[in-house]
Amino acid sequence: MSTAALLATAAAGVCPLGGPTKNVAHGVVSQAVLTAPGLRVTLFHFAAGQELSEHTTPARALIQVLAGTCDFTLNGEIRRLTAGDLLHLPPQLPHAVRATTGLTLLITQATPPKL
């Protein structure tokens, strides 16, 4: 996918997110939707069976499942997420994800300003 964000930070804009899940044969594909100071929105497409190993982030995150299903591990506890679910992740919470079907996630990350 393109490295340029789908939306410009200096102007209002619209981009489609509700289309069918992108056919990703293998791996994980990501696309920046919006990148601004303290805010990043990214669209992820996972092939069935693909996963991201456990990690943390300093950002607060909202993860919206747009299509498909996944097993999301939060602090060692697995939760099944399906299309329409919204997950809140506080900063530094260990988490991992495994796509159980083709999966599309919209991830919004907010980072507090540095003082």
DAUR-V741353 format. One record per residue. N is the residue number from 1. RES is the residue in three letters. BURIAL is + if it has 9 or more other C-alpha atoms within 8 Angstrom, else -. Layout:
N_RES_BURIAL / N_RES_BURIAL
//
This chain:
1_MET_- / 2_SER_- / 3_THR_- / 4_ALA_- / 5_ALA_+ / 6_LEU_+ / 7_LEU_+ / 8_ALA_+ / 9_THR_- / 10_ALA_- / 11_ALA_- / 12_ALA_- / 13_GLY_- / 14_VAL_- / 15_CYS_- / 16_PRO_- / 17_LEU_- / 18_GLY_- / 19_GLY_- / 20_PRO_- / 21_THR_+ / 22_LYS_- / 23_ASN_- / 24_VAL_+ / 25_ALA_- / 26_HIS_- / 27_GLY_- / 28_VAL_+ / 29_VAL_+ / 30_SER_+ / 31_GLN_+ / 32_ALA_+ / 33_VAL_+ / 34_LEU_+ / 35_THR_+ / 36_ALA_- / 37_PRO_- / 38_GLY_+ / 39_LEU_+ / 40_ARG_+ / 41_VAL_+ / 42_THR_+ / 43_LEU_+ / 44_PHE_+ / 45_HIS_+ / 46_PHE_+ / 47_ALA_+ / 48_ALA_+ / 49_GLY_- / 50_GLN_+ / 51_GLU_+ / 52_LEU_- / 53_SER_- / 54_GLU_+ / 55_HIS_- / 56_THR_+ / 57_THR_- / 58_PRO_- / 59_ALA_+ / 60_ARG_+ / 61_ALA_+ / 62_LEU_+ / 63_ILE_+ / 64_GLN_+ / 65_VAL_+ / 66_LEU_+ / 67_ALA_+ / 68_GLY_+ / 69_THR_+ / 70_CYS_+ / 71_ASP_+ / 72_PHE_+ / 73_THR_+ / 74_LEU_+ / 75_ASN_- / 76_GLY_- / 77_GLU_- / 78_ILE_- / 79_ARG_- / 80_ARG_- / 81_LEU_+ / 82_THR_+ / 83_ALA_+ / 84_GLY_- / 85_ASP_+ / 86_LEU_- / 87_LEU_- / 88_HIS_- / 89_LEU_+ / 90_PRO_- / 91_PRO_+ / 92_GLN_- / 93_LEU_+ / 94_PRO_+ / 95_HIS_+ / 96_ALA_+ / 97_VAL_+ / 98_ARG_+ / 99_ALA_+ / 100_THR_+ / 101_THR_+ / 102_GLY_+ / 103_LEU_+ / 104_THR_+ / 105_LEU_+ / 106_LEU_+ / 107_ILE_+ / 108_THR_+ / 109_GLN_+ / 110_ALA_+ / 111_THR_+ / 112_PRO_- / 113_PRO_- / 114_LYS_- / 115_LEU_-
//
